[in-house]
Amino acid sequence: MATIDFPEDLIALERSAWEEIQAGRLTVATATAVQARLTQFAAEAGVDRYTVEMRLKRAVRHAETVEG
């Protein structure tokens, strides 16, 4: 499986969303911002949006299994 080099702003957005999810306070604004940037990045990279989203979530939420 090829790795995807995510831009720092996209990782930061997903981290914010994940923190909000864990705290039980995810906002529509945060979720919308993540989806918009994710969709933009997927189009620019020529990668399926679903694949980008899965790998981004894995990279942010399960970094220990991705790195190791």
Residue pairs with C-beta under 8 A, 6 or more apart in sequence:
3 55
4 45
4 47
4 52
4 55
4 56
6 41
6 56
6 59
7 41
9 37
10 34
10 37
10 38
10 41
10 56
11 56
11 59
11 60
13 30
13 33
13 34
13 37
14 34
14 38
14 56
14 57
14 59
14 60
15 60
16 30
16 34
17 26
17 30
17 31
17 34
18 57
18 60
18 61
20 26
20 27
20 30
38 49
38 52
38 53
38 56
39 49
41 52
42 48
42 49
42 51
42 52
42 53
43 49
45 52
58 65
58 66
59 66
